[in-house]
Every structure is written in C-alpha cells, then in structure tokens.
Amino acid sequence: RILPRIAALGYNAVQMMAVMEHPYYGSFGYHISSFFAVSSRFGTPEELKRLIDVAHGLGLHVLLDLVHSHAVKNVNEGLNRFDGTDHQYFHAGARGYHTAWDSLLFDYSKYEVQRFLLSNVRYWLEEFRFDGFRFDGVTSMLYHDHGLAKTFTSYDDYFGGNVDADAVLYLQLANDVAHAVDARAVTIAEDVSGMPGVARPVAEGGLGFDYRLAMGVPDYWIKLLKEKRDEDWVLGEIYGTLLNRRFTEKHVGYAESHDQALVGDKTLTFRMMDQEMYWNMGNASRSQVIERGVALHKMIRLLTFSLAGEAYLNFMGNEFGHPEWVDFPREENGRSYQHARRQWSLADDPTLRYHGLNAFDQAMQQIDREFHVLCDHLIEQLALHEDTKQLVYRRGPLVFAFNFHPTNSYADLRIPVPDAADYRVILNTDDPPFGGQGRSPGGTLYPVQSVPMYGRNQSVQIYLPARSAQVLAPQS
C-alpha cells in the first residue's frame, strides 16, 4: 500500500531501515545481532523478496540500510564471545566498545571479519536483489575517536593518525564488492566529517561510494529554527551552507532525517507549529502559526531540494508534514504501538493542509523528472537582498525566486534572468492546491525585458508574495 504512494510522488528509490535482525525494537534497527537474517518483526524473507519485486515493478530502486559500523553486545543473540573471547570479531578491551552507542566495534584488520562482512554485502545484493546500500556510521568507522564531539576544521583531521586505516581499506573493499556484484548498485556513505574522497572511485584513492549524505544540512535547519526567528535569517548564510560541499563528490541533500522524526525530537513541521497542528490544519482554519509553518515547510524543502545535492532524500511522512513522532514499543512507553506508524490518511484528506503539502512534494519531484536539475552542476546566484529578504538563483535552466519576508509582498519585482526568453512559473509555493493563499496565479508568464541587471543583459518583473517561492522556466 505504501510503495504506490512513493512511486506516485515521483521518487525513484526507497531506503529500508531496520531490516537486519536486532533484538531490541527500541534500537530502531541499529544494534544488529544476525547480519544475514531478515528481522522477524516485519515478516518472512520471502515476503521481503516479494516487496522488493513489487518495488522494482513500480520503477523503484531499493537500498538497504547496512550496519557494518558496530554490532550488538548481547552474548546470547549476537557475535559477542562467539568463541569465548571478546576479540574474535571485535577489538579487544576498551577499543572494541563504543561508549556512545553501547555496542561493539569490528576489527577490520582481520581477514575473517572482512570475509564475514564482505560476504554480507554480496548476500543482500544477490539473495534479495537489493539495489545498493546506505552504509551506516561511516564517520565512526573512519576515526579511532569515532568523530565523537569533534569539529573537523582542517585536512590534518582527515589524514592524521586518528584515521583507522583498516576501516578505510574495508570500506574500499566493500564498495568494490558491491559494484562487482552489481555494476548498477548505488552506495551511500553516512559521513558527517566531510573526509575528502569518500565519494570518489577506489582507483583514484577514494573510498568508492557513489554518494555521501549531506548531513550538515538537516542539523543546520534545526539549529536555525531553534535559535532564530525566520525574520532574522541570513539568506546568504543559508545559500552558502546548502552549497558547502565538494562538487567533485555527489551528495544526497535532505532537510530532515529519521532522527528528527523519532521520539525525543521534532520534525520541521512539529517544531514550527507544535500543538496548533492538532486543531488548525483544516483548510478553512486561519492560524498565523499554521500559515507560517506551512509556508516555510515548502520553502525550506524547495531550497534544500534545489541546492543541497545531486540527489534528494525524504523520511516517510515528512513530505506532507506528518505531526508527532515515530516510536517503537519499549519499556518506557508501556510497550505501546501507538506511534509506530504514519497516518497516511492525513495526506489523503483534501480538506486538510497535509493534502496540499503532499501535492507540493509531488510537484517538486516533477521538476527534476522534467528538467533533471539534480544532476545539473550549473548553480549561480542571481540576486540577494538581505534587507528585503529576497534570494534568486539558477540551477540549470530554471530560476528559483524566494521571498522570506514575513509581511511584504513585492509587485513588479525586477530580477535578472540568464536567458533572453520569456519565463513561465512552473511551481508556486503559494498555489491553493499546495495549501497556499493563492495571491499570485499559477502558470503566470513573465515577458523578458531588455533591461540589464547585475551583469545580465535581460530581466523580468514578477509578483512575489510574502513567505513564498516560485520556480521559473524559460520558454522557447
């Protein structure tokens, strides 16, 4: 029931979490005990194979969240003291224990550890026909101190004695094996350190990943929402942060991850609208908190989608601003399943704002399907006005215009455009079908004018309402 929703939105891949067997539900699938076993909580191995076949039939690639960075410390269920010692698969003593995760750390220098983990890579590709992996905890693997509470500020941090050379070699081998088994396999590194070469080929001395997660982006959005009113946001800082990456390595951009959706944290929508979401998400309701939150949710996601990477990731339900959190049965919540779900019915109800947010996400994905902007490296700033809260840039042939001012709308706003052509609005965050106020008509055509501006020979004049954004396409 969920896969058709994902395909209909325009996504082309699914990342599956918590597939490998883990004894504690509340670990969210990251304390693995049986690396070659499908978690019995969700079904049988044959049912997983059928799910992957259905996904493939819908044109979706399926990626496994692969946890080779650590293992559960349980003796009865896991590999701990499998031969009676603490060092058959793991480092002995303190080096083999991850203090932050309460789990055990593999000794990647041992051939049998390499054989065990590499065969695990091959197993999931061949036996279940997964299309690739998101490698969990790569930063922890790369450094002896696991990158804990560390700020990476110079190349010395990446290439000094703190780097675990055995882990580097293992990751290179794992990527070689994955791509040898399936040349089309996609591998993604969860690395927050920014080590150069993570997403470069092994033949160049890189680790061999196809992509790395742009992990600083969701952290930045949360920090911004916590510490500043949107009236005080510095647009140049936002633009620079979203582009702060090595363009010789492909990145997966995302505005929020599963971490924000889990119990104890808040998603972007819940952080901006909180308890108002329980009462005022109906289209007929008028709440300044909801109006602001819905508008910024779309603008934040459009900014991230168009600037933060060469691919885009969304955690299920966040596309329509799912309220509340995800939680699994555990002792602290009385073994409750109440929050171990997503309320898809919210997105299906046309009387609710969730429906509009869902429709916006679908329209945003369609931009990439039609114009292939995510693989276009041409990104240029066209205009930036901190005082009036306007940001305009291009990616590929498209122009993205944002007005973050909370109250001021701008009529006949002149902006430079890269091509001597008329421009049509192909996406407008303020359109009523997207939960907007409808202050500017969708599909508006802006005629090009031979008025130079900011180094461009031509410009157009647009109407850009407060807290809204438009995407413009040149008309041939």
DAUR-V371766 format. One record per backbone hydrogen bond with DSSP energy under -0.5 kcal/mol. CO is the residue of the C=O (numbers start at 1). NH is the residue of the N-H. Records with the same first field share a line. If there is no record, write none. Layout:
CO->NH + NH
This chain:
2->6
3->7
4->8
5->9
6->10 + 11
7->10
12->61
14->16 + 63
15->17
16->65
19->39
21->33 + 34
23->25
24->27 + 29
25->28
27->30
30->32
31->23
32->72
33->35
34->21 + 37
37->21
39->42
44->48
45->49
46->50
47->51
48->52
49->53
50->54
51->55
52->56
53->57
54->58
55->58 + 60
56->59
61->14 + 63
62->131 + 132
63->16
64->66 + 134
65->67
66->68 + 136
71->104
74->78 + 80
79->82
81->84
85->81
89->107
92->95
93->96
94->97
96->105
97->99
98->102 + 103
103->98
104->71
105->91
106->108
107->110
110->114
111->115
112->116
113->117
114->118
115->119
116->120
117->121
118->122
119->123
120->124
121->125
122->126
123->127 + 128
124->128 + 130
131->186
132->64
133->135 + 188
134->66 + 136
135->138 + 190
137->141
138->142
139->143
142->164
143->146
145->148
147->150
150->152
151->153
154->157 + 158
155->158 + 159
156->160
160->163
162->144
163->165
164->168
165->169
166->170
167->171
168->172
169->173
170->174
171->175
172->176
173->177
174->178
175->179
176->180
177->181
178->182
182->185
186->133
187->210 + 211
188->135
189->191 + 213
190->138 + 139
195->198
197->200 + 207 + 208
198->209
200->208
201->204 + 206
202->205
211->189
212->252
213->215
214->217 + 218
215->219
216->220
217->221
218->222
219->223
220->224
221->225
222->226
223->227
224->228
229->232
230->233
233->235
234->238
235->239
236->240
237->241
238->242
239->243
241->244
243->245
245->247
246->249
250->212
251->253 + 310 + 311
252->214
253->313
257->260 + 261
258->262
259->262
261->326
262->265
267->271
268->272
269->273 + 274
270->274
273->276
274->277
275->278
276->279 + 280
281->353
282->285
285->287
287->291
288->292
289->293
290->294
291->295
292->296
293->297
294->298
295->299
296->300
297->301
298->302
299->303
300->304
301->305
302->306
303->307
304->308
311->253
315->318
317->320 + 322
318->321
326->263
330->333 + 335
331->334
333->336
337->340
339->327 + 341
342->344
343->346
344->347 + 348
345->349
346->349
348->350
349->352 + 355
351->283
352->355 + 356
353->357
354->358
355->359
356->360
357->361
358->362
359->363
360->364
361->365
362->366
363->367
364->367 + 368
365->369
366->370
367->371
368->372
372->375
373->376
375->377
377->379
378->396
380->394
383->392
385->389 + 390
389->404 + 405
390->385
391->402
392->382 + 383
393->400
394->380
395->398
398->395
399->401 + 472
400->393
401->470
402->391
403->468
405->467
407->409
409->411
410->413 + 464
413->462
415->460
419->421
422->475
423->446
424->426 + 473
427->471
428->431
430->438
431->434 + 436
432->435
441->444
444->425 + 446
445->447
446->423
449->451 + 459
450->452
453->456
456->453
458->417
459->449
460->415
462->413 + 464
463->465
464->410
465->468
468->403
469->429
470->401
471->426 + 427
472->399
473->424
474->476
